[in-house]
């Protein structure tokens, strides 16, 4: 498809018709709920679960490959665990670390936590060692709830130093039992009351509900605060007003629940409609539509890479033999949009734009191909200085909006209706705020993203700025990767950046290495080290052995030319470039055949 630079009214009308008959009552319900939300009111996710359990106890609430629970049963299980957490001293405002792969029990643990006004720290189960320890410390947990499947991750951290005094309660996972002598959450809570905790009615909408971890731009993960208010607002606005969810929908979620696309948009859209959430343990491209059909799903969530993987699969009958009416997610490349929508017969692609720490959401309610959608809140797309990586200001100190069809930095006004809840660290929060943008005293959130202003309050995502790039649906902080590389004694200095690869979403990691004098590069050893220290998505795909590393006057690495050169040795001043095609064999010199296969899309990275 042609990537449009502007949206016309005809595009909106065409998309509206293509998606079929609108569920007008659902749209109105969502808009009314959004308008009535009050940050100061006693209103929370836990209350929403309780209301659904009381009003529709028999409805299916959540299911995975092993078990399913009605709203009544889910609420009772969460209540027992909430009472157990109270016995451990967990109260309003306390952190509870949650480390599990996708399954029904994780959702129950989430509900148990937020019912007490406590904050669920949604840990990434791919993290290990220093990175995981850092994330746990940000939660400052009163208790850790861990799945037996995550025993290896826990073993990589010194919990006595990371979370001193915090008990660890385990949940068995099929044949993977609770470690001997450890606390067993299921067994220890079996005889506790299943009644709703009194604490739930006192939880205010403005209170934090979750910590969602994001790489940000400073290296180690930051914990973005998700309040009940923002979660409920997204559930009503995206789930009802945009996605038009009803109680007879079944939402298929293949993304990890530590991801906001899963925890907020997928579960939020499901819960606010009283529908059923089907949680897949992990994404499988080869079995995706088989699972969709088995779940009898009507909606699913995606990230851009997921869509590309599905298009690479051989065509099957299941591709179109389903009940799907919509898909919601972000990162679907405009050039893949038409092929994806037509091949899999999905009437509505509800692409959206949002950030875990952000204060606005764009949602493709009108089904406009290639667009992140529409946003009614106050935002602006302003001119950006790419050399200095900051928004431009005029002689008077004000920022300037770009013209319709042009690319700039997306910023969002911070006000009572669109608050910025920030991170657990005040300094990190302040760095995301822009002040005196258009008038003295105003305050705007810096998304750190470049977008195209399509007009009619629509945008198209272009790229991220700064030292964070997106790969495999995850944000990768270059300083985190550099820290892992610099542990190698043969490396004097490293500079990490993202490079574009034809046919792939986001940017692949590339590291420029300055070797210690007399040292040699051992591709297999370096690969083993980085795979041990980093999540799989953060391991650089390419390595360039450099003769020198250029820095700015403030000793920042100059990455502009490195990004332009990319992984082609012909553009790298004769310096050696390596590629990680096979994780067992490690980094190998890139050759002409590799370059051609990359250009043709024949290499899987």
C-alpha positions in Angstrom: 0.0 0.0 0.0 1.1 3.6 -0.5 2.0 5.2 2.8 -0.2 8.2 3.1 1.0 11.6 4.3 -2.5 12.9 5.1 -5.9 11.6 6.2 -9.0 12.7 4.4 -12.6 12.5 5.5 -13.2 9.9 2.7 -10.5 7.7 4.4 -12.5 7.9 7.7 -15.8 7.1 6.0 -14.3 4.2 4.0 -12.8 2.7 7.1 -16.0 3.1 9.0 -17.9 1.2 6.4 -15.3 -1.5 6.0 -15.4 -2.5 9.6 -19.1 -3.4 9.4 -22.1 -2.2 11.4 -20.9 -0.2 14.4 -21.9 -1.1 17.9 -23.2 2.4 18.7 -24.5 1.6 22.2 -21.1 0.3 23.2 -19.4 3.4 21.8 -21.7 5.7 23.8 -21.1 3.6 26.9 -17.4 3.9 26.6 -17.5 7.7 26.1 -19.9 8.1 29.1 -17.6 6.1 31.3 -14.6 8.1 30.3 -16.4 11.4 31.0 -17.6 10.2 34.4 -14.2 9.0 35.6 -13.0 11.0 38.6 -9.4 10.7 39.9 -10.4 11.5 43.4 -13.3 8.9 43.6 -13.1 5.5 45.2 -12.9 3.6 42.0 -10.5 0.8 41.0 -9.8 -2.3 39.0 -10.6 -4.5 42.0 -14.1 -2.9 42.3 -14.7 -3.6 38.6 -13.8 -7.3 39.0 -16.1 -7.5 42.1 -19.0 -5.9 40.3 -18.7 -8.3 37.3 -18.5 -11.3 39.8 -21.6 -10.1 41.5 -23.7 -9.2 38.4 -22.6 -12.0 36.1 -20.9 -14.7 38.2 -21.4 -17.4 35.6 -19.6 -15.6 32.7 -16.2 -16.9 31.6 -13.5 -14.5 32.8 -10.2 -16.0 31.9 -8.8 -19.1 30.3 -5.4 -20.6 29.3 -4.4 -24.0 27.9 -4.7 -25.5 31.4 -7.7 -24.0 33.1 -10.5 -21.5 32.9 -12.3 -19.5 35.6 -15.6 -17.7 35.7 -15.8 -14.2 37.1 -17.1 -15.6 40.4 -14.3 -18.2 40.7 -11.6 -15.7 39.6 -12.8 -13.1 42.2 -12.8 -15.8 45.0 -9.3 -17.0 44.1 -8.0 -13.4 44.1 -9.7 -12.7 47.4 -8.0 -15.7 49.2 -4.7 -14.5 47.9 -5.4 -10.9 48.9 -6.2 -12.1 52.5 -2.9 -14.0 52.4 -1.0 -10.9 51.3 -2.6 -8.9 54.1 -1.3 -11.5 56.6 2.2 -10.7 55.2 1.6 -7.1 56.1 0.8 -5.9 52.5 -1.3 -2.7 52.6 -2.2 0.2 50.4 0.8 1.6 48.5 3.1 -1.4 49.1 4.8 -3.0 46.2 4.3 -6.7 45.3 6.7 -8.2 42.8 5.0 -10.5 40.3 7.3 -12.8 38.3 5.4 -15.4 36.2 4.9 -16.4 32.6 1.4 -16.0 31.1 -1.2 -18.0 32.9 -4.5 -17.7 34.8 -2.7 -17.5 38.1 -0.8 -14.4 37.2 -4.0 -12.5 36.5 -5.4 -13.7 39.8 -2.3 -12.5 41.6 -2.6 -9.1 39.9 -6.2 -8.8 41.1 -5.3 -9.8 44.6 -2.6 -7.2 44.7 -4.6 -4.2 43.4 -7.6 -5.1 45.6 -5.5 -4.1 48.6 -4.5 -0.8 47.0 -1.0 -2.3 46.6 1.1 -1.9 43.4 1.8 -4.9 41.2 5.4 -4.8 39.9 5.1 -6.6 36.5 8.6 -8.1 36.1 9.9 -9.3 32.7 10.6 -13.0 33.1 13.3 -12.8 30.4 15.5 -10.6 32.7 18.4 -12.0 34.6 21.1 -10.9 37.1 21.8 -7.2 37.5 18.9 -6.1 35.3 16.3 -8.2 37.2 17.8 -7.1 40.5 17.5 -3.5 39.5 13.9 -3.9 38.6 13.0 -5.7 41.8 14.7 -2.9 43.8 12.5 -0.3 42.0 9.4 -2.1 43.3 10.8 -2.3 46.9 8.5 -5.3 47.3 6.8 -6.3 50.6 6.3 -9.7 49.0 7.4 -11.5 45.8 4.9 -13.9 44.0 6.8 -16.2 41.7 5.9 -19.0 39.3 7.9 -22.2 39.5 8.7 -21.7 35.8 10.8 -18.7 36.8 13.1 -20.5 39.2 16.1 -19.9 37.0 15.5 -16.1 36.9 15.2 -16.0 40.7 18.4 -17.9 41.1 20.3 -15.3 39.2 19.5 -12.7 41.9 20.6 -12.3 45.5 17.2 -11.7 47.0 18.7 -11.2 50.5 20.4 -8.1 49.1 17.8 -7.1 46.5 14.6 -7.5 48.5 15.7 -7.9 52.2 13.1 -9.3 54.4 10.5 -9.9 51.7 9.0 -13.4 51.7 8.8 -15.3 48.4 5.6 -17.2 47.7 5.7 -19.7 44.9 3.0 -21.1 42.6 3.4 -24.5 41.0 3.3 -24.7 37.2 2.0 -28.1 36.0 4.8 -30.6 36.8 7.1 -27.8 38.0 6.5 -27.9 41.7 7.1 -25.3 44.4 10.8 -25.6 45.5 11.2 -27.7 48.6 10.7 -25.8 51.9 9.4 -22.7 50.1 6.1 -20.9 50.7 3.3 -22.3 48.6 0.7 -19.6 47.9 -2.0 -21.9 46.8 -1.6 -24.3 49.8 -1.1 -21.6 52.4 -4.2 -19.6 51.3 -6.6 -22.6 50.7 -8.5 -22.2 54.0 -8.6 -18.4 54.0 -11.8 -16.4 53.4 -13.0 -15.8 49.8 -14.9 -12.7 50.8 -14.0 -9.3 49.2 -11.4 -7.5 51.2 -12.7 -4.3 52.9 -9.7 -2.4 51.6 -10.9 -2.5 48.0 -13.7 0.0 48.6 -11.3 2.6 49.8 -8.9 2.4 46.8 -9.0 5.7 44.9 -8.7 6.0 41.1 -5.6 8.2 41.3 -3.6 5.5 43.2 -0.9 3.5 41.4 -2.1 0.0 40.3 1.0 -1.3 38.4 4.6 -0.7 37.7 5.3 -1.3 34.0 8.9 -1.5 33.2 10.3 0.4 30.3 14.0 0.7 29.1 13.6 4.5 28.7 16.8 6.3 27.7 19.0 6.0 30.8 20.0 2.4 30.4 18.5 0.3 33.2 14.8 -0.3 33.2 12.5 2.4 34.7 9.3 1.6 36.5 6.4 3.6 34.8 3.5 4.1 37.1 0.1 3.0 35.8 -2.8 4.4 38.0 -6.2 2.9 38.3 -7.5 6.1 36.7 -5.4 5.8 33.5 -6.1 2.0 33.3 -9.9 2.5 33.6 -9.7 5.4 31.1 -7.9 3.3 28.6 -10.3 0.4 29.1 -13.3 2.5 28.5 -11.9 4.6 25.6 -10.1 1.8 23.7 -12.1 -1.2 24.8 -15.6 0.2 24.5 -15.5 3.4 22.4 -12.9 2.3 19.9 -12.8 -1.5 19.9 -16.5 -1.9 20.6 -16.0 -4.9 23.0 -19.1 -6.7 24.3 -19.6 -9.5 26.8 -19.8 -12.2 24.0 -16.3 -11.3 22.7 -13.3 -13.6 23.4 -10.0 -11.7 23.5 -6.9 -13.8 22.6 -3.7 -12.4 24.2 -0.4 -13.9 22.9 1.7 -11.1 24.5 3.3 -11.3 28.0 1.2 -9.7 30.7 4.1 -7.5 31.8 3.6 -5.7 28.5 1.1 -2.9 28.5 -0.6 -4.1 25.3 -1.6 -7.2 27.3 -2.2 -6.0 30.9 -3.9 -2.7 30.1 -5.4 -2.8 26.6 -6.2 -6.5 26.3 -7.3 -7.2 29.8 -8.8 -3.7 30.3 -10.9 -4.0 27.1 -12.0 -7.5 28.2 -12.9 -6.7 31.8 -14.8 -3.4 31.1 -17.0 -5.4 28.7 -17.4 -8.4 31.0 -15.9 -10.6 28.2 -13.4 -13.5 28.3 -9.7 -13.2 28.1 -7.7 -16.2 26.6 -4.1 -16.0 27.7 -1.6 -17.8 25.5 1.6 -18.9 27.4 3.8 -17.7 24.5 3.4 -16.5 21.0 3.7 -19.2 18.3 3.7 -18.1 14.7 3.1 -21.6 13.3 0.1 -22.3 15.6 -1.3 -18.8 15.9 -4.5 -19.2 13.9 -4.9 -22.8 15.1 -5.0 -21.3 18.6 -7.3 -18.5 17.6 -9.8 -21.0 16.2 -9.5 -23.3 19.3 -10.2 -20.3 21.6 -13.0 -19.2 19.3 -11.6 -15.7 19.6 -13.2 -12.6 18.1 -10.3 -10.1 18.9 -6.5 -10.4 19.5 -3.6 -8.1 20.3 -0.4 -7.7 18.4 2.9 -5.9 18.0 4.4 -5.2 14.6 6.9 -8.1 14.6 4.1 -10.5 15.4 2.2 -9.5 12.2 5.4 -9.9 10.1 6.0 -13.4 11.5 2.5 -14.4 10.6 2.8 -13.2 7.1 5.9 -15.3 6.6 4.0 -18.5 7.5 2.7 -20.8 4.8 -0.9 -20.1 4.0 -3.4 -22.4 5.8 -7.1 -22.8 5.9 -7.2 -21.6 9.5 -6.0 -18.2 8.3 -9.5 -17.2 7.4 -11.6 -19.8 9.2 -12.2 -17.9 12.3 -14.6 -15.5 14.1 -12.1 -12.5 14.3 -13.7 -9.1 13.9 -10.8 -7.0 15.1 -7.1 -6.9 16.1 -5.5 -4.2 18.3 -1.9 -3.3 18.7 0.9 -1.1 17.6 3.8 -1.3 15.1 2.1 -2.7 12.1 4.2 -1.4 9.2 2.1 0.6 6.7 3.5 -1.4 3.8 2.3 -4.7 5.4 -1.1 -3.4 6.5 -3.1 -4.3 3.4 -1.5 -7.7 3.0 -2.1 -8.6 6.6 -5.7 -7.4 6.7 -6.7 -9.1 3.5 -4.9 -12.4 3.9 -6.3 -13.0 7.4 -9.7 -11.4 6.8 -9.7 -9.1 9.7 -12.3 -6.3 9.3 -10.8 -3.8 11.7 -7.1 -3.2 12.4 -7.2 -1.1 15.6 -3.7 0.2 15.5 -2.9 2.5 18.5 -0.2 4.7 19.8 0.6 5.0 23.5 3.4 4.6 26.1 3.5 3.0 29.5 4.4 6.3 31.1 2.5 8.4 28.6 -0.6 10.5 29.2 -2.4 10.1 25.9 -3.5 7.3 23.5 -4.2 7.4 19.8 -6.6 4.7 18.7 -7.6 3.7 15.1 -11.3 3.8 15.9 -12.2 4.8 12.3 -10.2 2.0 10.7 -7.9 4.3 8.6 -5.2 2.1 7.0 -1.7 3.0 8.0 -2.7 5.3 10.9 -2.2 5.1 14.6 -5.6 6.6 14.9 -7.3 9.5 16.5 -6.8 11.3 19.8 -9.2 13.9 21.3 -6.7 15.0 24.0 -4.4 18.0 23.6 -1.2 17.2 21.8 1.2 18.7 19.3 3.8 17.6 16.7 6.7 20.0 16.9 9.8 20.5 14.8 12.8 18.4 16.0 16.5 19.1 15.8 18.0 15.7 14.8 21.6 16.8 15.2 21.2 17.7 18.8 18.3 15.4 19.4 16.0 17.9 21.0 12.9 19.9 20.0 13.6 23.2 18.1 12.7 26.5 19.7 12.3 29.8 18.0 14.0 33.1 18.9 11.3 33.6 21.6 12.0 30.2 23.1 8.7 28.6 21.9 8.4 25.3 20.0 6.8 25.3 16.5 4.2 22.9 15.3 5.0 21.1 12.0 2.6 21.4 9.0 0.1 18.7 8.1 1.9 15.8 6.4 5.3 16.6 8.0 7.3 14.7 10.7 8.1 16.0 14.1 8.3 15.1 17.8 5.0 14.2 19.5 4.3 15.9 22.8 1.2 15.9 25.0 -0.1 18.6 27.4 -0.1 17.7 31.1 -3.2 18.7 32.9 -5.8 17.4 35.3 -7.6 15.2 32.7 -4.3 14.0 31.2 -1.9 13.8 34.2 1.7 12.5 33.9 2.1 9.8 36.5 5.8 9.3 35.7 8.2 6.8 37.1 9.1 5.7 40.6 12.1 8.0 40.4 11.3 11.7 40.4 14.5 12.7 38.5 13.6 10.3 35.7 10.0 11.7 35.6 11.2 15.3 35.3 13.4 14.5 32.3 10.3 13.6 30.3 8.7 17.0 30.9 9.0 20.0 28.6 8.1 23.4 30.1 7.3 26.8 28.6 6.6 25.1 25.3 4.0 27.5 23.8 3.3 29.7 26.7 5.0 30.6 30.0 4.2 28.0 32.7 2.7 25.3 30.4 3.9 21.7 30.7 4.1 18.9 28.1 5.1 15.3 28.1 7.9 14.4 25.7 7.0 11.1 24.1 10.5 10.7 22.6 8.8 9.6 19.3 8.8 11.0 15.9 5.4 10.9 14.1 3.8 12.3 11.0 0.9 14.7 11.5 -1.8 13.2 9.2 -4.4 15.8 10.0 -7.9 15.3 11.3 -6.2 14.5 14.7 -4.5 11.4 13.3 -0.8 10.5 13.3 1.5 7.9 11.9 4.4 6.6 13.9 7.8 7.1 12.3 10.6 6.3 14.8 12.1 6.7 18.3 14.7 9.3 19.1 17.5 9.2 21.6 19.4 6.2 22.8 16.5 3.8 22.9 15.5 1.8 19.8 12.8 -0.8 19.4 13.5 -4.4 18.3 11.3 -7.5 18.6 8.5 -5.4 20.1 10.8 -4.3 23.0 12.6 -1.1 23.8 16.3 -1.6 24.0 18.4 0.9 26.0 21.9 1.2 24.4 23.6 1.9 27.8 22.2 -1.4 29.1 23.8 -3.3 26.2 27.1 -1.3 26.5 27.3 -2.2 30.2 27.1 -5.9 29.4 29.7 -5.5 26.6 32.1 -3.6 28.8 32.4 -6.5 31.2 34.6 -8.2 28.6 38.2 -7.5 29.4 39.3 -7.3 25.8 36.9 -4.4 25.1 38.2 -0.9 25.8 35.0 1.0 24.7 31.7 0.2 23.1 29.0 2.2 21.3 25.6 0.6 20.7 22.9 1.9 18.3 20.0 0.6 16.2 20.2 0.1 12.5 17.4 -0.5 9.9 17.2 -3.9 8.3 15.1 -4.3 5.1 11.8 -6.1 5.9 12.1 -5.9 9.7 10.2 -3.7 12.1 12.1 -1.3 14.4 15.9 -1.3 14.4 18.4 -4.2 15.0 21.1 -3.7 17.6 24.6 -3.0 16.4 27.7 -2.5 18.6 30.9 -0.7 17.6 33.7 -2.2 19.6 37.2 -0.7 20.4 39.4 -3.6 21.3 42.2 -3.4 23.8 45.6 -3.1 22.2 46.8 -6.6 21.0 43.4 -8.2 21.7 41.5 -10.3 19.2 37.8 -10.7 18.7 36.3 -14.1 19.5 32.8 -14.0 18.1 31.6 -17.2 19.8 32.8 -16.1 23.2 31.3 -12.6 22.9 28.0 -14.1 21.8 27.9 -16.5 24.7 28.6 -13.7 27.1 26.0 -11.3 25.8 23.3 -14.1 25.6 24.0 -14.8 29.3 23.9 -11.1 30.4 21.0 -9.8 28.2 17.5 -10.6 27.2 17.4 -12.2 23.7 15.9 -9.1 22.1 18.7 -6.9 23.4 21.7 -9.0 22.1 23.2 -7.0 19.2 22.7 -8.6 15.8 25.7 -6.9 14.3 29.2 -6.0 15.6 31.6 -3.6 14.0 35.3 -3.6 15.1 36.3 0.0 15.2 39.7 1.7 15.1 38.5 4.7 17.1 35.2 6.0 18.7 34.2 9.5 18.0 32.6 11.6 20.8 31.1 15.0 21.1 32.4 17.9 23.1 30.4 16.6 26.1 31.9 13.1 25.6 28.7 11.6 24.1 29.2 9.0 21.4 28.5 10.4 17.9 26.1 7.8 16.5 24.6 9.7 13.5 27.3 8.5 11.0 27.4 5.0 12.5 23.6 4.6 12.0 23.9 5.8 8.4 26.7 3.3 7.6 24.7 0.5 9.1 26.0 -3.1 8.7 27.4 -2.9 5.2 31.2 -3.3 5.4 31.5 -1.1 2.3 30.2 1.8 4.2 32.2 1.2 7.4 35.6 2.5 6.3 37.0 -0.9 5.8 36.3 -2.0 9.3 35.3 -5.6 10.0 31.5 -6.3 10.5 30.1 -9.4 12.1 26.6 -10.9 12.1 24.8 -13.1 14.6 23.0 -15.5 12.3 23.4 -18.6 14.5 23.4 -18.1 18.3 25.3 -21.3 18.9 28.1 -20.4 16.4 28.3 -16.8 17.5 29.3 -13.7 15.5 30.8 -14.4 12.1 32.2 -12.1 9.5 29.4 -10.8 7.3 29.8 -11.6 3.6 28.3 -10.6 0.3 26.0 -13.6 0.4 24.7 -12.4 3.8 24.1 -8.9 2.5 22.1 -10.3 -0.4 20.1 -12.6 1.8 19.3 -9.6 4.2 18.3 -7.5 1.2 16.0 -10.3 0.0 14.6 -11.0 3.4 15.9 -14.6 3.5 17.7 -14.3 6.9 15.7 -14.7 10.1 17.1 -12.5 12.9 
